Amino acid sequence: MPFENRDKLIRDLTEHPFQRTLFAMDQEEAIGLAVCFLGYSTFYAQRLLNIHDLFVAADYRGQGVGLLLLQGVEDWARELGCCKVTLEVHGDNLRGQSVYQEFGFDGGRDKMSFWTKLLVDSC
């Protein structure tokens, strides 16, 4: 991401009313984060929490930081009365898929394809 977009990202996320971000810290250093958005399942008529981004710094990968973030997200979702936690993962992100499966995620009962219509060239 270009550096100039970081300030906009932080500002926009801070102002977003349904955003929840969880940080993993080592002392004063952020070593991971989970950016989530509160949503709503019309199928279950209940809230849901979607993990939009999960990141762990390279030096801390493989040490359980991702699992701790996922547990924090699940705890949050339960506190908010959500019926489920959702996420999307690229098909070639085998390491991410492994972490999600270890935590209890699966591909779901119904295989879904997420389609996109870009509205601006910079997405």
Backbone as a printed PyTorch tensor [residue, N CA C, xyz], in Angstrom:
tensor([[[  0.8450,  -1.1720,   0.0000],
         [  0.0000,   0.0000,   0.0000],
         [  0.8890,   1.2330,   0.0000]],

        [[  0.6130,   2.1830,  -0.8760],
         [  1.3940,   3.4270,  -0.8520],
         [  1.2630,   4.1190,   0.5020]],

        [[  2.3750,   4.6670,   0.9750],
         [  2.4120,   5.2660,   2.3080],
         [  1.3580,   6.3430,   2.4890]],

        [[  1.0980,   7.1390,   1.4420],
         [  0.1290,   8.2350,   1.5720],
         [ -1.2860,   7.7230,   1.8260]],

        [[ -1.5710,   6.4760,   1.4850],
         [ -2.8960,   5.9150,   1.7410],
         [ -3.0760,   5.4690,   3.1870]],

        [[ -1.9940,   5.3050,   3.9210],
         [ -2.1060,   4.8170,   5.2970],
         [ -2.8600,   5.7860,   6.1860]],

        [[ -2.5840,   7.0800,   6.0570],
         [ -3.3020,   8.0640,   6.8660],
         [ -4.7960,   8.0240,   6.5600]],

        [[ -5.1320,   7.9190,   5.2700],
         [ -6.5400,   7.8360,   4.8750],
         [ -7.1680,   6.5660,   5.4340]],

        [[ -6.4480,   5.4610,   5.3500],
         [ -6.9520,   4.1890,   5.8690],
         [ -7.2610,   4.3080,   7.3580]],

        [[ -6.3190,   4.8230,   8.1130],
         [ -6.5170,   4.9550,   9.5630],
         [ -7.6950,   5.8740,   9.8550]],

        [[ -7.7700,   7.0050,   9.1710],
         [ -8.8690,   7.9530,   9.3850],
         [-10.2100,   7.3090,   9.0320]],

        [[-10.2760,   6.6790,   7.8700],
         [-11.5390,   6.0800,   7.4320],
         [-11.9900,   4.9500,   8.3620]],

        [[-11.0650,   4.1060,   8.7820],
         [-11.4370,   3.0280,   9.6980],
         [-11.8920,   3.5750,  11.0430]],

        [[-11.2120,   4.6000,  11.5280],
         [-11.5820,   5.2030,  12.8030],
         [-12.9990,   5.7670,  12.7480]],

        [[-13.3770,   6.3080,  11.6030],
         [-14.6910,   6.9290,  11.4470],
         [-15.7930,   5.9350,  11.0700]],

        [[-15.4310,   4.7260,  10.6760],
         [-16.4260,   3.7480,  10.2330],
         [-17.2170,   3.2360,  11.4420]],

        [[-18.5430,   3.3690,  11.4180],
         [-19.3310,   3.0410,  12.6130],
         [-19.4080,   1.5570,  12.9570]],

        [[-19.1420,   0.6680,  12.0060],
         [-19.2930,  -0.7610,  12.2730],
         [-17.9650,  -1.5060,  12.2920]],

        [[-16.8730,  -0.7740,  12.3260],
         [-15.5340,  -1.3470,  12.3070],
         [-15.0970,  -1.7040,  13.7200]],

        [[-14.4200,  -2.8220,  13.8400],
         [-13.7920,  -3.2500,  15.0890],
         [-12.4030,  -3.7430,  14.7270]],

        [[-11.3710,  -3.2410,  15.3840],
         [-10.0090,  -3.6890,  15.1190],
         [ -9.3920,  -4.1790,  16.4170]],

        [[ -8.7920,  -5.3420,  16.3450],
         [ -8.1250,  -5.9650,  17.4820],
         [ -6.6420,  -6.0400,  17.1650]],

        [[ -5.8050,  -5.6010,  18.1030],
         [ -4.3580,  -5.6200,  17.9130],
         [ -3.7170,  -6.6730,  18.8010]],

        [[ -2.6910,  -7.3420,  18.2840],
         [ -1.8180,  -8.2050,  19.0850],
         [ -0.5600,  -7.3920,  19.3450]],

        [[ -0.1560,  -7.3350,  20.5960],
         [  0.9680,  -6.4880,  20.9900],
         [  2.0830,  -7.3200,  21.6260]],

        [[  3.3200,  -6.8970,  21.3800],
         [  4.4960,  -7.3910,  22.0870],
         [  5.1140,  -6.1660,  22.7260]],

        [[  4.8730,  -6.0170,  24.0020],
         [  5.2470,  -4.7940,  24.7200],
         [  4.4980,  -3.6210,  24.0840]],

        [[  5.2130,  -2.6860,  23.5030],
         [  4.6010,  -1.5000,  22.8880],
         [  4.4750,  -1.6260,  21.3740]],

        [[  4.8560,  -2.7680,  20.8100],
         [  4.8690,  -2.9540,  19.3650],
         [  3.6650,  -3.7800,  18.8990]],

        [[  2.9420,  -3.2400,  17.9180],
         [  1.8490,  -3.9970,  17.3090],
         [  2.4580,  -5.0630,  16.3980]],

        [[  2.1180,  -6.3270,  16.6560],
         [  2.6850,  -7.4300,  15.8750],
         [  1.6290,  -8.1420,  15.0450]],

        [[  0.3790,  -7.7510,  15.2040],
         [ -0.6980,  -8.3480,  14.4450],
         [ -1.9730,  -7.5690,  14.6340]],

        [[ -2.9090,  -7.7890,  13.7170],
         [ -4.2050,  -7.1300,  13.8570],
         [ -5.2740,  -7.9030,  13.1220]],

        [[ -6.4970,  -7.7040,  13.5660],
         [ -7.6770,  -8.2390,  12.8980],
         [ -8.6310,  -7.0710,  12.6940]],

        [[ -8.9070,  -6.7460,  11.4450],
         [ -9.8620,  -5.6900,  11.1140],
         [-11.1810,  -6.3790,  10.7930]],

        [[-12.2010,  -6.0430,  11.5560],
         [-13.4990,  -6.6970,  11.4270],
         [-14.6020,  -5.6710,  11.2030]],

        [[-15.6850,  -6.1350,  10.6110],
         [-16.8560,  -5.2940,  10.4070],
         [-18.0890,  -6.0300,  10.8980]],

        [[-18.8690,  -5.3440,  11.6920],
         [-20.1180,  -5.8930,  12.1790],
         [-21.1250,  -5.8880,  11.0360]],

        [[-21.7380,  -7.0270,  10.8150],
         [-22.7220,  -7.1620,   9.7480],
         [-23.9880,  -7.8060,  10.2660]],

        [[-24.8000,  -8.2560,   9.3470],
         [-26.0860,  -8.8490,   9.7140],
         [-26.3940, -10.0160,   8.7800]],

        [[-26.7550, -11.1360,   9.3560],
         [-27.1590, -12.3030,   8.5740],
         [-28.6700, -12.2880,   8.4190]],

        [[-29.1230, -12.0640,   7.1880],
         [-30.5610, -12.1140,   6.9400],
         [-31.0750, -13.5540,   7.0000]],

        [[-30.1820, -14.5390,   6.7810],
         [-30.5880, -15.9450,   6.8690],
         [-30.9310, -16.3280,   8.2980]],

        [[-30.1820, -15.7990,   9.2780],
         [-30.3770, -16.1440,  10.6840],
         [-31.0290, -15.0240,  11.4830]],

        [[-31.2340, -13.8700,  10.8510],
         [-31.8090, -12.7000,  11.5140],
         [-31.0320, -12.3600,  12.7850]],

        [[-29.6970, -12.3500,  12.6400],
         [-28.8190, -12.0210,  13.7580],
         [-27.5730, -11.3190,  13.2350]],

        [[-26.8760, -10.6480,  14.1390],
         [-25.6070, -10.0140,  13.8030],
         [-24.5640, -11.0580,  13.4490]],

        [[-23.5630, -10.6330,  12.6790],
         [-22.3800, -11.4450,  12.4190],
         [-21.1680, -10.5260,  12.4660]],

        [[-20.0070, -11.0960,  12.6390],
         [-18.7670, -10.3300,  12.6220],
         [-17.8990, -10.9090,  11.5100]],

        [[-17.5360, -10.0630,  10.5480],
         [-16.7090, -10.4840,   9.4230],
         [-15.2760, -10.0340,   9.6440]],

        [[-14.3480, -10.9800,   9.5490],
         [-12.9240, -10.6500,   9.5930],
         [-12.5350, -10.2450,   8.1810]],

        [[-12.2490,  -8.9710,   8.0030],
         [-11.8900,  -8.4700,   6.6820],
         [-10.4010,  -8.6430,   6.4260]],

        [[ -9.5930,  -8.3860,   7.4390],
         [ -8.1380,  -8.5440,   7.3290],
         [ -7.6040,  -9.1620,   8.6080]],

        [[ -6.7100, -10.1210,   8.4660],
         [ -5.9750, -10.6820,   9.5960],
         [ -4.5170, -10.6600,   9.1980]],

        [[ -3.6910, -10.0370,  10.0150],
         [ -2.2770,  -9.8790,   9.6880],
         [ -1.4390, -10.1570,  10.9190]],

        [[ -0.3430, -10.8880,  10.7160],
         [  0.6680, -11.1170,  11.7480],
         [  2.0190, -10.7870,  11.1280]],

        [[  2.8170,  -9.9930,  11.8320],
         [  4.1510,  -9.6180,  11.3460],
         [  4.9780, -10.8730,  11.0880]],

        [[  5.7890, -10.8310,  10.0460],
         [  6.5470, -12.0070,   9.5920],
         [  7.3590, -12.6560,  10.7050]],

        [[  7.9960, -11.8740,  11.5570],
         [  8.8300, -12.4280,  12.6230],
         [  8.0280, -13.1620,  13.6930]],

        [[  6.7050, -12.9990,  13.7050],
         [  5.8650, -13.5950,  14.7460],
         [  4.9600, -14.7030,  14.2110]],

        [[  5.0430, -14.9800,  12.9290],
         [  4.2030, -16.0260,  12.3480],
         [  4.6320, -17.4010,  12.8520]],

        [[  3.6690, -18.2930,  12.9880],
         [  3.9580, -19.6410,  13.4650],
         [  4.1020, -19.7370,  14.9720]],

        [[  3.7800, -18.6540,  15.6960],
         [  3.9220, -18.6400,  17.1550],
         [  2.5740, -18.5470,  17.8800]],

        [[  1.4790, -18.7070,  17.1340],
         [  0.1570, -18.6930,  17.7560],
         [ -0.5010, -17.3250,  17.8340]],

        [[  0.1190, -16.2950,  17.2850],
         [ -0.4500, -14.9460,  17.3400],
         [ -1.7680, -14.8930,  16.5710]],

        [[ -1.8110, -15.5120,  15.3960],
         [ -3.0470, -15.5400,  14.6140],
         [ -4.1770, -16.2190,  15.3620]],

        [[ -3.8790, -17.3180,  16.0450],
         [ -4.9030, -18.0200,  16.8230],
         [ -5.4000, -17.1610,  17.9760]],

        [[ -4.5010, -16.4080,  18.6090],
         [ -4.9180, -15.4990,  19.6880],
         [ -5.8290, -14.4000,  19.1500]],

        [[ -5.4970, -13.8630,  17.9770],
         [ -6.3610, -12.8560,  17.3700],
         [ -7.7340, -13.4440,  17.0450]],

        [[ -7.7480, -14.6490,  16.4880],
         [ -9.0190, -15.2910,  16.1690],
         [ -9.8500, -15.5240,  17.4290]],

        [[ -9.2080, -15.9150,  18.5170],
         [ -9.9340, -16.1070,  19.7740],
         [-10.5140, -14.7830,  20.2650]],

        [[ -9.7340, -13.7150,  20.1410],
         [-10.2330, -12.3970,  20.5280],
         [-11.4290, -11.9780,  19.6950]],

        [[-11.3790, -12.2500,  18.3940],
         [-12.5050, -11.9310,  17.5150],
         [-13.7320, -12.7450,  17.9230]],

        [[-13.5380, -14.0310,  18.1790],
         [-14.6650, -14.8700,  18.5900],
         [-15.2690, -14.3720,  19.9010]],

        [[-14.4180, -14.0290,  20.8550],
         [-14.9140, -13.5050,  22.1380],
         [-15.7370, -12.2390,  21.9220]],

        [[-15.2270, -11.3500,  21.0820],
         [-15.9480, -10.1190,  20.7410],
         [-17.3020, -10.4420,  20.1280]],

        [[-17.2990, -11.3610,  19.1570],
         [-18.5360, -11.7200,  18.4680],
         [-19.5630, -12.2700,  19.4480]],

        [[-19.1320, -13.0880,  20.3730],
         [-20.0540, -13.6290,  21.3750],
         [-20.6080, -12.5130,  22.2600]],

        [[-19.7440, -11.5760,  22.6720],
         [-20.1960, -10.4400,  23.4870],
         [-21.2290,  -9.5920,  22.7450]],

        [[-21.0780,  -9.4730,  21.4310],
         [-21.9880,  -8.6690,  20.6140],
         [-23.2540,  -9.4300,  20.2250]],

        [[-23.3390, -10.7070,  20.5980],
         [-24.5100, -11.5110,  20.2720],
         [-24.5600, -11.9670,  18.8260]],

        [[-23.3980, -12.1290,  18.2090],
         [-23.3370, -12.5520,  16.8030],
         [-23.6150, -14.0470,  16.6760]],

        [[-24.2090, -14.4220,  15.5410],
         [-24.4870, -15.8380,  15.2930],
         [-23.3000, -16.5390,  14.6550]],

        [[-22.3990, -15.7750,  14.0450],
         [-21.2470, -16.4080,  13.3980],
         [-20.1660, -15.3680,  13.1290]],

        [[-18.9710, -15.9000,  12.8360],
         [-17.8310, -15.1080,  12.3830],
         [-17.5290, -15.5850,  10.9720]],

        [[-17.3450, -14.6400,  10.0520],
         [-17.0580, -14.9890,   8.6680],
         [-15.7240, -14.3880,   8.2500]],

        [[-15.1640, -14.9470,   7.1900],
         [-13.9500, -14.3970,   6.5990],
         [-13.8360, -14.9040,   5.1740]],

        [[-12.9860, -14.2620,   4.4080],
         [-12.6420, -14.7130,   3.0630],
         [-11.1510, -14.9790,   3.0550]],

        [[-10.7340, -16.0070,   2.3490],
         [ -9.3150, -16.3240,   2.2560],
         [ -9.0130, -16.7290,   0.8200]],

        [[ -7.9290, -16.1980,   0.2890],
         [ -7.5330, -16.5410,  -1.0790],
         [ -7.2410, -18.0350,  -1.1770]],

        [[ -7.5760, -18.6060,  -2.3100],
         [ -7.3620, -20.0300,  -2.5430],
         [ -5.9110, -20.4500,  -2.4560]],

        [[ -4.9790, -19.5290,  -2.7510],
         [ -3.5620, -19.8870,  -2.6970],
         [ -2.9080, -19.5660,  -1.3530]],

        [[ -3.6860, -19.0780,  -0.3880],
         [ -3.1490, -18.7590,   0.9370],
         [ -3.2890, -19.9910,   1.8310]],

        [[ -2.4510, -20.9770,   1.5610],
         [ -2.5550, -22.2520,   2.2860],
         [ -2.2010, -22.1040,   3.7570]],

        [[ -1.2510, -21.2430,   4.0840],
         [ -0.8960, -21.0470,   5.4890],
         [ -2.0740, -20.4460,   6.2530]],

        [[ -2.7080, -19.4350,   5.6640],
         [ -3.8840, -18.8360,   6.2930],
         [ -5.0010, -19.8450,   6.4610]],

        [[ -5.2480, -20.6230,   5.4210],
         [ -6.2990, -21.6420,   5.4980],
         [ -6.0150, -22.6270,   6.6150]],

        [[ -4.7590, -22.9800,   6.7770],
         [ -4.3750, -23.9200,   7.8290],
         [ -4.6830, -23.3570,   9.2130]],

        [[ -4.3690, -22.0880,   9.4210],
         [ -4.6450, -21.4400,  10.7170],
         [ -6.1520, -21.3960,  10.9500]],

        [[ -6.9150, -21.0090,   9.9300],
         [ -8.3680, -20.9130,  10.0870],
         [ -8.9800, -22.2810,  10.3750]],

        [[ -8.5070, -23.3220,   9.6790],
         [ -9.0170, -24.6630,   9.9300],
         [ -8.6630, -25.1220,  11.3400]],

        [[ -7.4520, -24.8180,  11.7810],
         [ -7.0490, -25.1880,  13.1460],
         [ -7.9640, -24.5410,  14.1760]],

        [[ -8.4580, -23.3370,  13.8640],
         [ -9.3310, -22.6270,  14.7920],
         [-10.7990, -23.0580,  14.6600]],

        [[-11.1280, -23.8710,  13.6560],
         [-12.4800, -24.3910,  13.5430],
         [-13.2770, -23.8650,  12.3660]],

        [[-12.6820, -23.0190,  11.5400],
         [-13.3700, -22.5650,  10.3350],
         [-13.3510, -23.6710,   9.2910]],

        [[-14.3620, -23.6480,   8.4190],
         [-14.3470, -24.5270,   7.2620],
         [-14.8970, -23.7540,   6.0750]],

        [[-14.9210, -24.3860,   4.9330],
         [-15.3970, -23.7330,   3.7260],
         [-16.8880, -23.4760,   3.7150]],

        [[-17.5820, -23.9260,   4.7230],
         [-19.0180, -23.7030,   4.8100],
         [-19.8100, -24.8230,   4.1710]],

        [[-21.0410, -24.8900,   4.5390],
         [-21.9320, -25.9100,   3.9820],
         [-22.2000, -25.6540,   2.5120]],

        [[-22.3890, -24.3840,   2.1890],
         [-22.6590, -23.9870,   0.8060],
         [-21.4370, -23.2590,   0.2770]],

        [[-20.8760, -23.7520,  -0.8000],
         [-19.7290, -23.0850,  -1.4100],
         [-20.2280, -21.8350,  -2.1190]],

        [[-19.6490, -20.7020,  -1.7500],
         [-20.0580, -19.4160,  -2.3060],
         [-18.9070, -18.8350,  -3.1120]],

        [[-19.2480, -18.1070,  -4.1370],
         [-18.2630, -17.3390,  -4.8940],
         [-18.5210, -15.8720,  -4.6060]],

        [[-17.4920, -15.1400,  -4.2760],
         [-17.6270, -13.7190,  -4.0100],
         [-17.2390, -12.9670,  -5.2690]],

        [[-18.2080, -12.3130,  -5.8720],
         [-18.0000, -11.5690,  -7.1050],
         [-17.8230, -10.1010,  -6.7680]],

        [[-17.1550,  -9.4000,  -7.6510],
         [-16.8490,  -7.9950,  -7.4250],
         [-17.1030,  -7.1880,  -8.6810]],

        [[-17.6520,  -6.0090,  -8.4980],
         [-17.7350,  -5.0140,  -9.5700],
         [-16.9680,  -3.7980,  -9.0680]],

        [[-15.8140,  -3.5380,  -9.6580],
         [-15.0100,  -2.4090,  -9.2430],
         [-15.6730,  -1.1150,  -9.6910]],

        [[-15.7170,  -0.1550,  -8.7980],
         [-16.3070,   1.1440,  -9.1020],
         [-15.2630,   2.2160,  -9.3440]],

        [[-14.0390,   1.9530,  -8.9170],
         [-12.9270,   2.8600,  -9.1800],
         [-11.7130,   2.0250,  -9.5490]],

        [[-10.8160,   2.5910, -10.3180],
         [ -9.6490,   1.8590, -10.7920],
         [ -8.6590,   1.5200,  -9.6980]],

        [[ -8.7020,   2.2260,  -8.5580],
         [ -7.6640,   2.0480,  -7.5510],
         [ -7.9760,   0.9430,  -6.5530]],

        [[ -8.9930,   0.1340,  -6.7780],
         [ -9.3110,  -0.9590,  -5.8580],
         [ -8.4920,  -2.1870,  -6.1550]]])
